[in-house]
């Protein structure tokens, strides 16, 4: 038997579909019940264009999402206390079990392993199925700002990394935070006749 921690590392580092099913069954009793819970939580955060029928993203006609919804889900995931411990990790040594010797899990994600550069990287998770092709969800933090980039349907392995780098470069270079006090906002609204 493996622990929940082992299963989370297996999902994060090796995209272990079987570990996702085991956790779903442990949490909700069945894949169907867990999927229903995923759908309820997705709707609660505004991810209205997604429907999940399994915990691992394997293809199904009823299983779909959008880049926007994935960004919303990622934002929620980043708020979870241990999320980055698992999904921001590059490697994990899974202890031996009664059925298996110890195993080394190593991420093949090019941002995580350093093959591709991503300054401020918090986490990155790849995905691939024949219908979805290459997918990548990544979060990075620079100068106090966290951005999330989602790429879907990348036909070539490196496309998703290059597209993510371009999205981050644009986001971090083109926008900046400002602090606006209430008086300024009210004055602008009055000026535009919106109060």
Residue pairs with C-beta under 8 A, 6 or more apart in sequence:
1 97
1 98
2 10
2 19
2 22
2 94
2 97
4 23
4 26
5 86
6 19
6 94
6 95
7 16
7 19
7 20
7 22
7 23
8 19
8 23
8 86
9 86
9 89
9 92
9 94
9 105
10 16
10 19
10 94
10 105
11 19
11 20
11 23
11 56
11 86
12 86
12 87
12 89
12 107
12 125
13 89
13 90
13 91
13 92
13 105
13 106
13 107
14 105
15 56
15 126
15 127
17 56
17 58
20 54
20 55
20 56
21 31
21 54
21 55
21 56
23 55
24 30
24 31
24 34
24 35
24 54
24 55
25 31
25 34
27 34
27 37
28 34
28 36
28 37
31 54
31 55
32 53
34 55
35 52
35 53
35 54
35 55
38 52
38 55
39 50
39 51
39 52
41 76
42 48
42 50
42 52
42 69
42 72
42 73
45 72
45 73
45 75
45 76
46 72
47 65
47 68
47 69
47 72
47 73
48 69
49 64
49 65
49 66
49 68
49 69
50 64
50 65
50 66
50 69
50 70
50 73
51 62
51 63
51 64
51 65
52 63
52 65
53 60
53 62
53 63
54 60
54 63
57 63
57 127
57 129
57 132
58 129
59 129
59 130
59 131
59 132
65 73
67 150
67 151
67 152
68 150
70 137
70 150
70 152
71 137
71 148
71 150
74 137
74 139
74 148
74 150
75 148
77 83
77 87
78 84
78 122
78 123
78 139
78 146
78 148
83 123
84 122
84 123
87 123
87 125
88 112
88 121
88 122
88 123
89 107
89 112
90 106
90 107
90 112
90 113
91 104
91 105
91 106
91 107
92 104
92 105
93 102
93 103
93 104
93 105
94 102
94 103
94 104
94 105
95 102
96 102
106 113
107 113
108 126
109 124
109 125
109 126
110 116
110 158
110 161
111 118
111 121
111 124
111 138
111 161
111 164
112 121
112 123
112 124
116 158
116 161
116 165
117 165
118 124
118 138
118 140
118 164
118 165
118 168
119 140
119 142
119 168
120 140
120 141
120 142
121 138
121 139
121 140
122 139
122 140
122 141
122 146
123 138
123 139
124 136
124 137
124 138
124 139
124 164
125 136
125 137
125 138
126 134
126 135
126 136
126 160
127 134
127 135
127 136
127 137
128 134
128 135
132 152
132 153
133 152
133 153
133 154
133 155
134 151
134 153
134 154
134 155
134 156
134 157
134 159
134 160
135 150
135 151
135 152
135 153
135 154
135 160
136 149
136 150
136 151
136 154
136 160
136 161
136 163
136 164
137 148
137 149
137 150
138 148
138 149
138 150
138 164
138 168
139 146
139 147
139 148
139 149
140 146
140 147
140 149
140 168
140 172
141 147
142 172
143 172
144 177
145 172
145 176
145 177
147 167
147 168
147 171
147 172
149 163
149 164
149 167
149 168
149 171
151 159
151 160
151 163
151 164
151 167
154 160
154 163
186 195
189 195
